Amino acid sequence: MAKIMVVEDNALNIKLFCDLLTAHGHEAKDVMDSRDAIDAALELGPDLVITDIQLPFINGIELMGMIRAEERLAGVPIMAVTAYAGEGDGERIRQAGAAAYLEKPISVARFIETVNGLLTQKEDGPAQ
């Protein structure tokens, strides 16, 4: 069972993501206020972080930078999710530290496939 932290300010999305993760045998921790995300991640020790990009207070791009800068979290894979993907956003999101990103509305199958892929990569270690 993987520990997965979901940072999302939309209650319906956070319920959907957490319900999907729980249904697939993972422990899901929801964080609705991005200002609480680093403390929550340090407490949880997640195997994966899923974050929205469009967040109030600290946006997903800034949050990914903060996660990467935190020694205990630097190696945790990040999956970004956004409803507002414009041209070039995918590259910008990956440069900020995301291992993967999905556009909303999500495909349930693709969401779980991406989560499982990132968790498998983490277990196997970085590719040589």
TAZI-V19583 format. One line per field, one symbol per residue. ss: DSSP state (@ for helix, = for strand, . for the rest). psi: psi as a letter, one per 20 degrees, with the letter a starting at -180 (. if undefined). burial: b if it has 16 or more other C-alpha atoms within 10 Angstrom, else e. A space follows every 50 residues. Layout:
ss=???
psi=???
burial=???
This chain:
ss=..=====...@@@@@@@@@@@@@...=====..@@@@@@@@@@@...=== ==.......@@@@@@@@@@.......======......@@@@@@@....= ===....@@@@@@@@@@@@@@@@@....
psi=pqpppoopiohgghggghgggghjjqopoqoiohiiggggghghlqiqpp qqgnqrforhggghhhghiogiihjpqppqpqimorpihgggghhijphq qqqqqqpgghghggghghhggghirqq.
burial=ebbbbbbbbeeebbeebbebbbeeeebbbbbbebbebbebbeeeebbbbb bbbbbeebebbbbbebbbeeeebebbbbbbbbeeeeeeebeebbebbbbb bbeeeeeeeebeebbbebbeebeeeeee
